[in-house]
Every structure is written in C-alpha cells, then in structure tokens.
C-alpha cells in the first residue's frame, strides 16, 4: 500500500507531471493525425527522453502511447479516418453519429469510455498482476490461434450488411496480410516483383486507402456533404441521458474484454476493440441500430482499446515480455537507461514501477480534462464546408503515407488501395473487417504453425487442450450460427433454409 | 422475381478473383508437411475460403435484381488525380508545390467550387502543412526541391 502512495508522490512531482502532460498532449495530437499511430508517435518522441531520468522517460512515453488512443478516436468519429488501427471500428458508428448530427456525444462517450477503460486497466495492473501473468502464461500458440479465429469470425459479423460479405472482407484482409516477408520461412511472398512490397502493404496505407479515400469520393457533392449546418448548442454536443444509460453496460463489458486481451502478448488494442464491438452487437437489444450510429458501438470499443493499451504494460513491466512493437520500444527505453524489466522490477525499482503506474491514473485524468472541452472545437471544425475539408484530408493522407518511408511509391500504393477500396465500397462491402484480417493474419498463421509444430502435426491435439478446444468449438459454432441466421434472414421458406444448411 | 443483382455478382467475382489469384499464387511456395507447414499453406487455405465466399455471394445475388447505383465520376477522378499529382510533385518539386497541385485538382471534384476560394485554400494548406509536418514535427520533407 505504501508503495502506491510512494508511487503517487513520484508521479506528482512537478517534473514528472509536466512530462506526463506533455506526453498525453502530444499523443492525442499525433493520434489524431491519420497515418501516425501509437508506434510512430512513440518513436518520434523517444529521442527526447534519452536525457531524462528513466521514470520520467517512461511516464512521458506511456502518456504518448495511451494518448494516441484518445486522439485516434477523434479523427475516426469526425472524419472516418482511423487515427490508429484500433480506432477503425469506432469509425463505423462514431462517424455515423457524426453524420446524424451527434458528433459531440460520440466524442464525449469515447472520452469517458477511454477514461474508464484506462483507469480500470490500471487497477488490474495494480491488483492482479500475478494472476494476469499466470493466465497469460497458460496461453500457448494453440490457444492464441483459437482465440484469434473467434476474433476473425466475429469480425465478419461486425458489418451492417450480410455477414458473408463481412467474412469475405476479413478473408480479403487475411490474404493481403500474407504479402511480404514471412517470418516463419524467411521468404518473401506475393511482392508482385517489386522491392517496395518486401514488407507487404503498410497498414497505414491500407487504412487510408480503404477508409479515407472512398469516404471522400462518396461524400463530395452529396447533399449532406456539409455536416452540421445547424447551429450547435452546448447541450447537443453532450450525450442525452438515454445515450449515457445505454453506454454503461458496453463500457463495463469493454473494460472486461480489454483487460483480458491487453496483457496477452501478441494481441493488442485493435483486437480488443473489434471483439468488444462484435459482442456488443450480439447482446444488444437493437442490433440493427449498429452501423447507423449506435452509441454502444462507440462506447464499447473505445473502452476496450484503452483498457487493452493500459494492461499491455503488465507483461512488459512484470515479465519483460513486450506484447507488441510499441511495448518493445518501451522496453528499449528502459534498457537504454540501464534498467532490466522483469519480476525483479517491482522490488528493485519500486519507485519506477509504482511511479509509472500512478502516472497512468494522472495521465488519464489529464486526457479527460484535455479532451472534453476540446469537443466544442472539433465540432466547429466539422462545420467547415466539406469542399474545403476534403482537399486537406487528401493532403494529410498523402503526407501521412509519405512520411512512413519517404517513398513516393507508398503514395502510388495508397492510390491503388484507394481505387480498390472505392470499388469495394461501391459494391456494398465494408472496410473495417479487412484491417482486422490484415493485422491478425500473420499472427494467426504463426500461431497455427507453432501449434502444429508443438503437437507434431496433430490437429486433434488442438481440440484436446482444454482452453483451445473450447475456443475452437465456439469458433465453429459461431460459423454455423452465422450461416444459419443468414439463411433465415434471406427468406423464411423452408427450402432455402435446408439448402443453406446443406451447403455449410 | 428473376434476374441477378449485378452489384452482388460483381462483388462475389471480385472477392473470388482475389482469392483465386492468391490461391494459384500460393503454389509457387512450399507447402511442407502438416507438422511444419510451409509458406504456401496459409495463402492457399485463405484463398480457397475467399473463392468459396465469393461463390456464395454470387449465388445469393440471384433473384434480387437491382440497378447499379450512379458512380460519382467527377469526385472519383478529382480525388484520384489529386493523389497522383501529389505523388508526382513531391518527388521532384517538394511538398509545397505538391500541395499546390493536389488541392486545386481535388477541389475540382466539387461542383460548387470557385477559383478565389480555391486559391486561398491552397495557400493556407500549403503553408500550414509545411509548418506542421516539416517544421513542427521535423519530418524530413522538403518544402521545395530543385528538379535538376
């Protein structure tokens, strides 16, 4: 207990507080710029921390990290441009809410949900670290494979239209994910003969091309192209009581999912966000509202992704195992300061550990304080006529994409992806599941390979292990349920139902 | 009702097409054995699933004829041309000319645009973007490049 108090003392020291504030502000600002996500933001600001004491360095960079999750939701809701991949799912209902004239409410709920998710995640970190670590250790490749399979299938159901189309998008993402360097075999796949695709399609390019470009083409010249031409009162910017009531359970559930998924190495805020959206849609009383501006569709994923981002620090700090590339960067910072994270970190560097944990609390409060008043500013920005806004967005996309590698080829690539993305959108396909498939594809392949390696080729063993067996059965049940409800939806006739049942 | 929903037929074909491409392409990589799956296995499986899903979508397109929606040609061309313009200019001319080209081209996509507002917008955006990305964030992007 006294460790915690000491932690707050460390975190509240004026220099740490200042750097925390700087970190979360920069994180929010950078997270909002499409094309710059958590990893880019942390790497951009990392050099600033080399001459700081280690506690301060981590406090600042952590602030940048979870700050980007806050900022990313802003551009997702206002512009349908996911600031970070985990915000792609927020685009769906968040942007729909903006078009309906309720962007302020969406931003508010996103901020509140992010706060709740982040702070609860910290509580998990503080109280349950050993337990969480034990669970994480029980997850082997077979379990990861099964869990990700569920995530992928659930992602298919996330779209408004037919789940078959949603699944098709997931599979498209999987297929794009195979392009590039294969970590398991060391060869390069599907690079279409060009050296620029040695690493496959960059996720920033994919996101911009699938979300940003088609959205613009569709929105220019549309009669509703000028969003919110009405005057905005303060009350209309905040959620109604009904909206707030509806958000409570999704926030609660999102926190749970984020806190479970976050500490698992190899998963991250994106998976947490998608899973919680899918679950929300399943348990909601009005699932048809999803995709058209359901507040639950904003509350749940935003909470989950912040909870996951926060709890991702658990394996990093307690075991020295980075759950993601960004966490690896954090580890690198610690190493650069001569600190080796691991089980001994909590005891040998208690002030660092608890100081960082306490700063998470403070950082989340700062973010809430920063973001809520800004809602008015963002909503004003939306009132700019679209014909002035979208050239700016085009430039932002081009610069964002160019800044990844300083390579013109990337801009050409985003052009190609944008054209394909528009074609898909024209044909009534939704882009969000592609990102899920794209991110999870390499991971699921790697885990499948490892699982089969460990079981010496026995697929049955994947079912015999208790956790993965259960998850796999759930996955299969999900697939069957999707096809069954799809056939029922199509027509009530017995013939069609039995026809589809025979096919699946 | 007879007839095909052309949109869904096209959609299914696109998905199936991608799937087939990757499925066939996967054969140039090794498959290995079940205990050590090679790089070709996953793309093959996923490509196959894509082909199946594409076929399902095409099949479901029967019996629901629907007309193809309008394509916003002007916006489509403007956006795509602007991006290409940006790509071409930034390499040889720097970021400010790139913005100066991309913004007017993009603005043409909107039917109600006027020259004066476009010029103002271009100037503001060119300077603003340069200030934020090159100066404030320190990204290695040059304002002007001499093409020779």
Interface residues (C-beta under 8 A of the other chain):
Chain A: X44 X162 X164 X165 X167 X168 X171 X172 X174 X175 X178 X182 X184 X185 X187 X189 X190 X213 X216 X217 X218 X220 X221 X225 X386 X387 X388 X390 X391 X392 X394 X395 X396 X397 X398 X399 X402 X403 X406 X408 X411 X412 X414 X415 X418 X419 X422 X423 X424 X426 X427 X428 X429 X441 X445 X448 X449 X452 X453 X455 X456 X457 X459 X490 X503
Chain B: X7 X8 X10 X11 X14 X15 X18 X19 X22 X25 X29 X30 X33 X34 X35 X36 X37 X38 X39 X42 X43 X46 X47 X49 X50 X53 X54 X56 X57 X60 X69 X71 X72 X74 X75 X76 X78 X79 X80 X82 X83 X84 X86 X87 X90 X91 X95 X98 X99 X102 X103 X106 X107 X109 X110 X111 X112 X113 X117 X121 X125 X129 X133 X137 X139 X140 X141
